[in-house]
Amino acid sequence: MSLRRLFFVVVLSCLAVSRAAAQQPANSDADQASYSGTLAQSPAGQYSSRHVVVVMEENRSIGVASEYMPYLKSLAVQYGQGMQIYSDSHGSWLAYGELTSGMAPFNGEGDGGICNGDGCSQTINIDNLIRHFAAQGITWRAYFQGMPEIGYLGVQYAEYVKRHNPFAFYSNIVNIIPEQRNMYPADPYMLNDIENNRLANFTWISPDLDHDAHNGSDDQQALAAADAYLQTFLPQLLQSTPFQPGGDGVLLVTFDEGELSGDNDCGGYPDRNNCGGHIWDVLIGPQVNRAYESDTVYKQGSQLRMICDLLGLSSGPGDGATSPGMAEFFAGTPQCTPTQDKTVKICSPAPNGRVTSPVQITAAAKDNEHPITGIVVYANSQIIAESPDAVMNAMVSLSPGNYNLVIRAWDTTGYYFSSQENFTVVSSDQLAQPSQDDQE
């Protein structure tokens, strides 16, 4: 290990700098370690991975992506997919930056206006995953299709663009040569490392503009090219040891944003017009619940939180430390399965339980005669969540108070049935206190 790298690790281990300081741009070559938040306990802390892989695609909403990427769709239906995942901004680098630094953009900007969708006007000194990796002994490597050489920091080379590289703007990578040299051209290094079982703990993959759905004459052509590129390396990845039965590999294939025109959806969150649209989230690996679809609303901060949880980090950057986790996708997380015909089983919240907001609503319906066409969730007679099929997984913000929860399912004949229970939403401080029933 070089003296410079050793010094960096020691500094990371010893210093704690506030998030406010972390958000200031770097004004010198000396990078300064900084951290955001300590991770709250994950609801399913038993799932973990030492081989997390992220593939980022471009500019397509979930509807067209799932229609025109048959290979990825075949994996999604076999493993897991998030059906209510939303981007925070239309702007490529802002999504890449949030997924690695937790920097939630607003009005198309980040880090006080230094960054936008094309990248950042200067090297930035903000908290990011790589700082936490260095402090906690996590290895990483990123592969970029079309990158001309290891550690390349240029703006563009052929169909490689810097704005699709989340790491090329962080001071703790740009200013530290061993970290900078974790950025590799995809060809030939990516397949060589996969086939020789040399995956790092965290792997990032960015296809080039012709193979990430960015370029193309229309949605179908662009997504077909992206799907074809996935087939050049995902079969080898899924045949590697971490992704075989008993392995711990987790692959996330996702998109930076939805369609550039017409998809500003935030999934019910405020500030609809500044959001980046409804994106697709595909999770693959031996630990992922099979044939699993989630209708829980998640944003990119939760994707980052999932990465932190999987890698066992004790701290995470930005909104990766504060966003809800995505434990429901992984084996070991309790599943919700009704056993009786024409019933709705409510699995969370617990009856007469006390919870904090946002509230995890989990339920499933069963009808042996006819397909279920939808589920609607009512809290005190107000609709708070809907699902188009027989499974409900939703994270809903509710004010403190007492609630009557009714979950109703319909089948194709129009017949409906429901279940209900009561629960109470309390503050975090109140949750730590025993309820009146507990005291009696």
Protein Blocks (a to p, Z undefined) as FASTA:
>chain_A
ZZklmmmmmmmmmpccdfklmmpccfbfbdcdddfbdcdddfblmbccfbdcddddehia
fklmmmmmmklmmmmmmmccdfbbcdfbdcfklmmmmmmnopaceehiaehhlacfkbcf
bdcddddfklmmmmnopacddddehiabghiabfbecjbcfklmmklmgfklmmmmklmm
mpccfblklmmmmmnopacfbdcddddfklnomacjbfklmmmmmmmmmmmmmmmmmmpm
klgghiabdcddddfbdcfehpaceghpahkllcgbjaddddedjklcghiacfbdcdfk
lmmmmmmmmnopabdehjllmmccfklmpghiacdddfbehiacdfbdcehiacdddddd
ddddddfkbccfbdcddeehiafbdcfbfbdcddddddedddddddddddfkopacdddd
ddddddfklmmpccfklmZZ
